[in-house]
Amino acid sequence: MAETKLKNLPKFKKIDWSLMPESLKRLRSDHTSTVLLLAPYVLLFTLFIVIPVLVAMGLSFTYFNVIEAPKFAEFYGLYNYIMIITQDEVFLRYVLPNTLKYAIITGPGGYLLSFVMAWMLSQIQATPRKILALALYTPSMLGGVFIGVIFRTLFSGDKSGYINAILLKFGLVTTPLDFLQSGDYLMNIMIFVTLWSSMGIGFLSMLAGILNVNKETYEAAYIDGIKNRFQEIFYITIPSMKPQMLFGAVMAIVGAFNAGGIGVALAGSNPTPQYSGQLIVNHIDDYGFIRYEMGYAAALSVILLLIILLFSRIAYRLFGEKD
């Protein structure tokens, strides 16, 4: 009976794409091209972003010391998170406040500095603008280690350090100051170095956005009543380059919270002296690659991810398109 029903089912013919209208052929071709163009990005994004994030989330619910297989943690897998919130004195007393202070100053500070410098460069001629833009962008390409070498020489804690040499020469101090091993100076030096090297890809995107604003918009705005450059920036420039502003904000947030190499490069150790420059990334490295408590380090990385997502959402609310 079943075989009879199967035989009576209608047979579908193979589609002959040559008989389809030209518009459907073009749509099929565009769809194929889109898939082929996106496939490498989707593959790389999945391999290097999605899978590592999912693995980190999974490991955050386990005990894992690299040698033994991961074991599901106590309290329904929340043991690592409970320990971070209730027992990790270094995290609560030093790491979290240091990270928030560093990110709040260097994130918005570097972002504002990038916009101001991009706007100033947009007001000059093309040739000097390119030279100055390259000069400002270069420090962001040097890397934390190279920057650390430069500033470790400047702030060296003996007479060979340039800053100490100047202070001793003018009689401002009697003995050299150990800038990079002191809890009173290290964080401020880290912030200074970060702001010095903050003209990264976000700066270039802002410069491109400002240069691409329609000049006729400015002329129309002055006819409508805008009187000075400050009004021009707030009413014309910023609203006209919201995508670049959003990109720059996200890059500044990610860069601020993912920083960690600067403090270690300057101080020469992890943890940093007196935990004065210890950021959450350094805390993750400490537990993950020095103590080999991978489950705990994974839980810290998940918390860092949530913090970045929260601030990214705030940036999207400020600069994202409303529609």
PAVO-470057 format. One record per residue: residue in one letter; x, y, z of N, C-alpha, C, O, CB in turn. Coordinates in steps of 0.02 Angstrom, whole numbers, plus 50000, padded with zeros to 5 digits. Glycine has a CB too. Example, Ala and Ser with C-alpha at 12.3 -4.5 7.8 and 13.67 -1.06 7.14 Angstrom:
2
A506604971650390506154977550390506604983550390507124983450423505654977650452
S506424988850354506844994750357506455000250394506705005750402507044997050286
This chain:
323
M500414994050000500005000050000500435006350000500315011049962499535000050061
A500955006250044501405012050049501795013049985501915018649963501895011050108
E501985007349954502365007849891501935010849836502185014649795502625000949869
T501285009149836500815011849785500755019349792500725022949742500125008549791
K500715021749855500655028949867501275032649844501245038149816500525030349941
L501865029549858502485032749837502535033249761502785038249735503085028949864
K502285028149726502315028349653501855033649624501985036449571502135021549624
N501295035049660500805039849635500995047049649500655051649625500135038349665
L501535048249688501745055049703501975058449639502285055349597502295055149757
P501835065049632502055068649572502815069149569503135070049621501745075549569
K503085068649510503805069149500503995076249480503705079149434504045064149447
F504485079049517504695085849504505275085849454505755082049460504905089449570
K505205090149405505725090649355506285095149380506185099749420505435093349289
K506885093849355507455097949372507365104949342507165105649285508115094749348
I507525110049383507425116949361507925118649306508525117449313507495121949419
D507675121349253508105123649198508205131149207507775135149189507795121949128
W508795132949234508915140049249508955144249185508865150349188509565140749289
S509075141149128509115144949066508445147749044508415152649006509395140549010
L507895144749069507235147049051506965152449098506415155049086506755141249049
M507325154049150507085158849200507185165949173507615167149131507455157949267
P506785170749198506855177749176507545180449194507885177949239506305182049209
E507745185649159508405188549168508495191349239509035190849267508535193949117
S507965194149267508005197049335508145191749387508535192849433507365200749352
L507835185849380507955180449427508655177549419508975175649468507425174849418
K508895177349357509585175049346510085179649379510565177449411509735174649270
R509955186349373510405191149404510375190649480510885191249514510225198349381
L509775189549507509705188749579510075182649604510405182949656508965188349598
R510025177149567510385171049586511135172149582511505169849626510185165249542
S511365175649531512075177049523512335181549580512875180349607512215180349456
D511935186749598512125191149652512155187449718512605188549759511635197049657
H511675182849728511665178949790512295174549795512595174049849511025174649794
T512475171449740513075167249740513705171349753514145169249791513135163549673
S513745177149722514335181449731514385183849804514925184049832514295187549684
T513805185549833513805187749903514045182249950514445183549995513095190049924
V513805176249938514015170549980514765169349973515105168150024513625164249962
L515025169549913515735168349902516175173849933516705172349960515885167849827
L515935180049931516325185549959516315185350036516815186950068516045192249935
L515755183350065515695183250138515985176950169516155176950228514975183850158
A516055171650129516275165150157516955165650193517015163050248516325160050102
P517475168850164518115169250200518055172950266518345170850317518645172550157
Y517685178550266517605182350329517225178350381517435178050439517235188950315
V516675175150360516275171150407516695165450435516655163850495515645168450373
L517095162250393517515156650415518035159050466518105155950519517865153450355
L518395164450450518905166950496518595169650560518855168550615519315172450462
F518035173150554517695175850613517465170250659517515170750720517095180150593
T517215164850629516995159150669517575155650703517535153850761516615154150625
L518125154750666518695151050693519065154950748519265152050798519185149450637
F519135161550738519565165350783519175169750832519485172650878520025169650743
I518525170450825518125174550871517585170350905517585169750966517815180450834
V517145167550866516565164150895516765158050935516575157350993516075162150839
I517165153650905517365147450939517775148951002517635145951054517755142950892
P518295153351000518665154851061518225157851117518315156151175519225159651046
V517745162151098517305165051149516865159551181516785159451242516855170451117
L516605155151140516185149651167516595144951210516365142651262515855145751109
V517215143551189517655139151229517815142451296517815139151347518305137551190
A517965149051295518115152651357517515152551403517585151651464518315159851342
M516925153551376516325153251418516235146351449516055145751507515705155151377
G516355141151409516305134451436516815132951490516655130051542516375129351380
L517445135151478517965133951528517855137951592518105135951645518645135651498
S517495143451588517395147551647516975143951700516955146051758517065154151628
F516635138651681516225134751728516605128551753516305124051783515565132651696
T517255128351742517625122251759518255123851799518465129551804517825118451695
Y518545118451828519235118651853519665115951797519545110451772519315114451921
F520175119751777520595117451722521305120051734521425126051736520315119951654
N521775115451741522475117351753522935115551695523545115151704522725113951816
V522665114351636523025112851574523255105551571523245102451518523625117451566
I523455102751628523705095851629523135090951633523105086151593524185094851688
E522675091951680522105087451688521515089851646521495095751626521895086951762
A521055085351633520465087151595520025091951635520015091451696520065080951575
P519675096551602519235101151639518705097451679518415092551656518895106051590
K518575099751741518065096951784517545102251799517715107951813518375094151849
F516925100251798516375104851811516435107551883516515103651930515685101451801
A516415114151891516535117251956515925116652002515375114951980516715124551947
E516045118152065515515117852115515015123552104515115128052064515805118152185
F514465123152143513935128152140513675129052069513605134652044514195134952167
Y513525123352037513245123251969513715126751919513485129851872512555126651968
G514365126151930514845129051883515015136351896515425139151860514595128351815
L514705139451947514805146551960515355147952010515435153652033514165149651984
Y515735142852028516235143652081516745149052064516915153152106516595137052093
N516995149152002517485154151983517215161251989517555165752012517725152951911
Y516595162251967516285168851971516175170952044516265176752062515625168951933
I515975166252085515875167752157516535169752189516555174352230515575161652193
M517065166152171517725167752199517965174652177518265178352216518235162452178
I517825176452115518025183052090517675188552129517985193552148517865183752015
I517025187752142516625192952173516735193352249516695198752278515895191752159
T516885187652280516895187452354517595186452384517715188652440516455182052377
Q518045183152349518675181152379519305184152347519835184352378518735173752377
D519255186552286519855189052252519975196252273519725200952242519765188652174
E520365197152326520495203752354520885208152305520765214152299520875203252420
V521355205052269521765208852222521325211652166521405217352145522325204452192
F520855207552142520405209852088519965215552112519905220652077519965203952064
L519655214852170519185219852194519535226252218519275231752210518765216952251
R520125225452248520465231252277520905234952229520975241052233520875229052336
Y521205231352182521685234552137521485234052064521445239152029522365231352147
V521355228052040521275226951968520665230551940520725234251892521215219451954
L520075229551971519475232751944519505240351949519355243651899518855230251982
P519695243352006519765250752007520285253351957520165258351924519935253052076
N520855249851952521365252051905521105251851833521225256451794521995247651911
T520755246351816520505245651748519995251051731520015253951677520185238651739
L519535252451778519025257551765519335264451760519155268451716518495257451822
K519815265951805520155272451802520525273251736520475278351702520635273251861
Y520905268151718521305268351657520845268951596520975273051551521735262051651
A520315265051593519875265051535519485271451529519395274051474519385259151538
I519245274151586518835280251584519255286251562518995290751529518525281651652
I519895286351580520325291951561520585291051490520535295651449520905292751610
T520865285251475521185284251409520675283151354520795285151297521665278351412
G520095280151370519585278951319519295285451293519425287351236519025274551346
P518895289051334518635295451311519175300651297519115304551250518165298251363
G519725300551337520255305351325520595304351258520695309051220520775304851380
G520765298051242521065296651177520585297851120520785300051066521305289551175
Y519945296351132519425297351081519355304751065519345306751007518755294451104
L519295308851118519235316051108519855318951075519805323151031519095319651175
L520435316651098521065319051068521105317150994521345321150954521665316151106
S520885311150977520895309050907520445313450864520635315350809520675301650901
F519855315050890519395319350852519675326350843519645329150789518705319650886
V519945329150897520215335950893520795336250843520825340850802520455338350963
M521245331450847521815331450800521585330250729521845333350682522325326150821
A521085325850719520825324650652520505331050624520605332650566520315318850652
W520125334550665519805340750642520325346050625520265349450575519315343350696
M520845346650668521365351650654521735350050590521895354550551521855351950712
L521885343650578522225341750516521795342950454522055344450400522445334450518
S521145342350463520695343450405520675350650382520425352150328519995341150423
Q520935355150423520905362250406521525364650368521555370350346520845366350469
I522015360150358522625362250324522665358950255522225355050238523255360450366
Q523175360550217523255357950150523415350550150523615347750201523795361850113
A523315347450092523355340150087524055337450102524125332550138523135337850018
T524575340550074525255337850083525485337850155525695332650181525745341750040
P525465343650190525665343350261525185339150303525395336350354525685350450289
R524555338750282524085334550320524285327250318524255323850369523375335450291
K524495324850261524705317850255525325316450298525365311250330524845316050182
I525805321150297526415320150336526265320050411526515315750447526925325750319
L525865324850433525695325250505525265319350527525345316850582525335331850520
A524805317150483524385311450500524815305150508524695301150554523855310350445
L525305304250465525765298550471526165298950536526275293950570526235298150411
A526395305050552526785305950613526375304450675526625301550723527065313150617
L525735306350675525305305050733525105297750737525005295050792524685309450729
Y525035294450679524815287450678525375282650695525255277150719524535285850609
T525995284650682526575280150691526625277150761526745271150766527205283750675
P526545281050816526615278050883526135272250896526315267650933526505283250935
S525545272350866525065266850877525295260450842525055255050860524375268850851
M525755261050793525995255150758526615252050790526825246550773526135256850687
L526925255750836527565253450864527485247450910527945243450916527885259050902
G526905246850943526815241250989527015243051059527435247351070527195235250965
G526715239551108526835241051178527545239951200527795243751241526395236851220
V527875234851172528565233351194529035238951172529455241251211528795226651165
F528965241151109529415246451084529295252951122529765256551139529315247551009
I528655254451134528485260451173528765259751244529015264651272527715261551175
G528715253651272528985252551338529735253951342529975256651391528855245551360
V530095251951290530815253151288530965260651289531405262851326531135249851226
I530605264451249530715271751247530585274851315530995278651340530265274951193
F530015273451344529815276751406530165273851467530215277151518529075276451415
R530405267651463530815265051517531475268851520531755269751574530935257451509
T531725270951462532335275051462532195282051490532605284751527532605275551390
L531625284851472531455291551496531355291551572531585296051607530835294151461
F530995286451597530805286451667531215281551708530985279151760530065284751674
S531805280051687532245275551724532365278251795532415284251805532915274551687
G532405273551843532445275551913533135277351937533245277351998532175270351954
D533605278751894534275280851915534475287151876534065290051841534805275151905
K535105289151883535325295351851535345294851775535365300051741536005297051876
S535335288751748535345287951675534675289551644534635290651583535555280951657
G534135289751684533485291551657533455298951641533675303151680532935289651707
Y533175300651584533165307651562532765312151609532975317651624532875308151491
I532185309651632531775313751677532145314951743532155320551768531095310351691
N532445309651771532815310551833533425315051823533585319051867533045303751860
A533755314551767534335318751753534135326151752534495330451779534655316851685
I533565327651722533325334651719533135337051789533315342651809532715335251672
L532785332851827532575334851894533185335951940533195340751979532125329551925
L533685331651934534285332451975534685338651954534975342051996534725326151969
K534705339951889535085345751864534815352251891535195356751908535085345751789
F534155352851893533845359051915533705359051991533395363752017533195360351877
G533935353952025533865353752098533155352552123533005354152180534105360052126
L532735349852081532035348552101531985342452146531515341852185531595347652039
V532465337752141532495331952185533225330952206533685333252172532205325552150
T533315327552262533995326152285534225319152268534825317852262534035327252360
T533755314652261533915307752242533455305752184532895308252180533825302752302
P533685301352140533265299252084532605296052107532595292352157533645294452039
L532085297452072531425294552087531335288152047531475287951987530855299552071
D531115282952080530995276452046530285276352019529835273352048531115270452095
F530195279851962529525280851935529155274351921528565273551939529565284851871
L529495269551889529165263651863529075258051915528755253051901529555260951805
Q529355258951974529275254052027528885256852086528855253852139529955251452051
S528595262652076528225265952130527485266052114527275267452058528495273152140
G527085264452165526365264652155526085271652146525515272452125526025261452214
D526475276752162526245283652155526295286252083525955291052066526635288152201
Y526715283152042526845285951976526655281351918526495283751863527575287651970
L526665274751928526615270151872525965270951833525985271351771526665263051897
M525395271351867524755271951831524725278351791524485278251734524175271751880
N524965283951818524955290251782525405289951720525235292751668525175296051827
I525975286651726526425285851668526085281451615526135282951556527095282751690
M525735276151636525385271851589524855275851550524785275051489525055266051625
I524485280151585523975284251553524295289051503524045289951448523565288151606
F524845292151523525195296751478525435293251415525345295851360525785300051515
V525745287551423526005283751366525435281651320525495282051259526395277551389
T524875279451348524305277351308524015283051268523855282251209523775274251352
L523935288851300523675294651264524155296851209523935299051156523545300451313
W524805296351222525305298051171525245293651109525375295951054526005297551201
S525055287451119525015282751063524295281151044524155275851015525385276251081
S523825285651060523115284151049522865285750979522285284350963522705287851099
M523285288750936523075290550869523105284450823523535283950780523515296350840
G522645279850832522645273750794522165273950735522065279150704522465267950838
I521865268150721521415267550663520795271750672520495274050623521225260250652
G520575272850735520005277150747520135284250727519695287650700519805276950820
F520745286650738520945293350717520915294050642520675299050616521655294950742
L521155288950605521135289250532520415289150506520255292550458521525283350503
S519985285150538519285284950516518945291650527518545293750486518905279350552
M519085294950583518795301550596519045306650545518655310750520518955303850667
L519685306450530519965311050480519635310050413519465314950379520735310150474
A519545303750393519205302350329518485304750331518235307450282519225294850314
G518145303850388517445306050394517385313550388516935316050355517155303650459
I517825317250421517795324550418517935327050348517605331650324518305327750467
L518415324050314518585326250246518035324750196518005327950143519235322850224
N517605319950211517075317950164516405321350178515915319950144516985310550166
V516385325750227515765329550239515655334350180516115337750159515785333450307
N515045334650156514885338850098514995346250116514705348750164514155337750076
K515415349750077515565356650091514965361150084514915366350117516125359050045
E514495359250040513895363450030513465363550093513085368250105513485360849971
T513515358250134513135358050196513365363650243512945366750276513215351250231
Y514015364950245514265370350287514005377150263513815381350303515035370250288
E514015378050197513785384450169513045385550185512845391150203513895384550093
A512645380250178511935380850193511825382150268511365385850287511565374450173
A512235379250309512165380250382512315387450401511965390250444512635375450419
Y512815390450371512965397350387512415402050364512285407250395513635399450356
I512095400250309511525404250286510945403650335510575408450346511305401850215
D510865397550365510315396450412510445399250481509985399250523510185389050417
G511055401650495511155404950559511735402550601511845405350655510555404250598
I512115397550579512705395450617513225401050613513345403850560513005388750589
K513525402650672513945408550676514695407150684515105411450667513725412650733
N514885401250710515595400050723515775392750712515335388650695515775402150794
R516415391050720516665384250707516395379150758516285373450741517425384250708
F516295381350821516045376650871515345374250853515205368350859516045379950939
Q514915378750832514245376750810514295372450747513905367750739513815382950797
E514755374050704514865369950644515035362750661514785358050630515415373050601
I515475361850711515675355050732515085351250761514975345450742516245355350783
F514705354350806514175350850842513555349650800513205344650809513985354650904
Y513405354250754512785353650715512875350750646512395348250616512475360350710
I513485350950620513595348450551514095342750550513935337350525513845354150507
T514705343850576515235338950568515075332450603515085327150571515885341750596
I514925332650667514805326450705514195322650679514245316650669514715327950779
P513615325950668513035322150641513165319250572512865314150554512435326650638
S513615322250533513745319850465514225313950463514275310650411514015325450423
M514575312650518515065307250518514945302450577515415300150608515785310150522
K514305301050591514145296550646514435289550638514655286650688513405296150654
P514445286650578514755279950572515485279950593515715275250626514695277450501
Q515865285050572516565285350591516645286750666517105284150698516925290850551
M516195290750694516225292150766516075285750806516395284450857515725297650785
L515595281850781515435275550815516015270650811516185267450860514795272350785
F516315270150752516885265650744517465267750790517765263550823517125265550671
G517605274250792518135276650835517995275450908518445273850947518245283950824
A517355276150929517165275050998517255267651018517515266151071516445277151011
V517035263150974517105256050989517845254050992518045250251036516745251750935
M518245256550946518965255050947519295257751010519735254551039519305257850885
A519085263751033519365266651093519175262551155519585261451199519125273851102
I518555260151157518315256051214518695249451216518945247451269517565254851209
V518725246051159519065239551157519805240451174520085236451212518995236351088
G520125245551147520835246751161520965248351234521465246051262521095252251118
A520515252251264520615254251334520555248251381520955247551427520115259551354
F520045243951370519935238451415520395232451401520515228351445519215236251412
N520645232051340521095226451323521825228051334522265223951322520985224451251
A521965234151358522655235951371522925232051430522555229851473522715243551385
G523565231051430523885227251483524625226851472525015226451520523585220351489
G524825226951409525535226351393525945232351413526535231751426525615225151319
I525625238351416525995244351432526275243951503526875245251513525535250551425
G525855242251552526075241951621526635236951632527125238351667525495240351667
V526555230951603527065225751611527705227751576528255226551602526805219051583
A527655230851517528245232951480528625238451518529245238451518528055235451410
L528265242951550528585248351587528895245851652529475247351667528085253851602
A528495241951690528735239551755529205233651750529625232551793528155237751799
G529135229751696529575223951687529365217751725529755213051731530265225751706
S528745217651751528525211751788527765211451787527415216451779528775211951861
N527515205451796526795204151805526725199251863526945193551858526475201251738
P526405201351918526045207651931526505213751933527105213151947525655207151995
T526215219451920526595225651923526725227451996526375225052041526215231351888
P527235231652009527415233352079526825236052118526495240852097527975238352079
Q526685232952176526145235052221525465234952186524995238252209526285241952249
Y525415231252133524805230752092524565237652068523975238452051524245227452133
S525015242452065524815249252048524615249951975524205254251958525375254052063
G524895245751931524725246051861524385239751836524365238351776525335247351819
Q524105235951883523805229451866523115230451837522665232951871523775224851928
L523025228551774522375228951740522085221951733522425217051747522445232351671
I521465221551712521125215051710521465210351661521465204251672520395215951691
V521755212951607522115208651559522735205751593522895199851581522315212651496
N523085209651634523665207151670523445201751720523795196851731524035212851707
H522865202751751522605197951800522435191351764522545185951792521975200751836
I522165191751704522015185751665522665182051647522705175951654521635187651600
D523175185851625523815182751609524135179551670524435174251666524295187951579
D524065182851727524355180351789524065173451807524425168751821524225185251847
Y523395172951805523075166651823523115161551766523155155551779522355167851842
G523095163851705523085159051649523765156251631523825150251619522795162251590
F524285160551628524925158451601525495158251652526045156151636525125162951545
I525355160451714525845159851767525625154751818526025150451839525965166651801
R524995155051839524725150251888524385144251854524265139151887524235153751934
Y524235144851789523905139651751523225137651780523035131851779524355133451747
E522865142551806522165141551827521725144151770521445149551774522015145251895
M521665140051718521335142151657520585143451666520315147951635521435137051603
G520265139551708519555140651720519415147451751518955150951731519275135151765
Y519825149251800519755155751833519925161451784519575166551782520215156051895
A520445160451744520625165551694520075166351642519945171851620521285163651660
A519755160851623519205161151575518615165051604518295168951568518985154151555
A518475164151669517935167851701518095175351701517645179451690517815165351773
L518715177151714518915184151711518835187051641518625192751633519645184951734
S519005183051591518935185451522518215186351502518055190951463519275180551474
V517765182251528517045183051514516795189551546516395193151516516645176951541
I517015190951607516825197251640517075203251599516725208151591517105197551712
L517695202751574517965208151532517545208951469517415214551448518695206651514
L517335203451439516925203751379516265207251393516035211351353516785196651352
L515955205751449515315208851468515405216351479514975220351459515025205551531
I515955218351510516085225451522516165229151455515895234551446516715226451565
I516535226151409516635229251343515965229751305515835234851274517135225151301
L515565224551309514905224751276514465230251305514125233651267514555217951283
L514485231151371514085236351402514285243251377513855247151358514155235951479
F514925244751377515155251351355515065252251279514965257751256515885252351374
S515105246751242514985247251169514265248951155514115252651108515175240651135
R513805246151195513095247851186512975255251202512575258551168512665243351232
I513315257851252513255264951267513495269151208513175274151190513645266751331
A514065267251179514325270851120513835270351062513745275251025515005267951100
Y513515264551053513035263850998512425268351009512155271150961512815256450991
R512215268951072511645273351087511815280651070511375284451049511455272851160
L512445282551080512645289551067512745290950993512545296250969513275291151105
F513045286350957513245287750888512915283250836513015284350776513975287050882
G512525278250857512195273850809511615277250774511335282150800511965267650843
E511435274650716510875277350679510225275450715510125269750735510875274650606
K509775280350722509155279250758508665274750721508265271250753508815285850773
D508705274650654508235270650616508515263650604508195259450572508085274050549
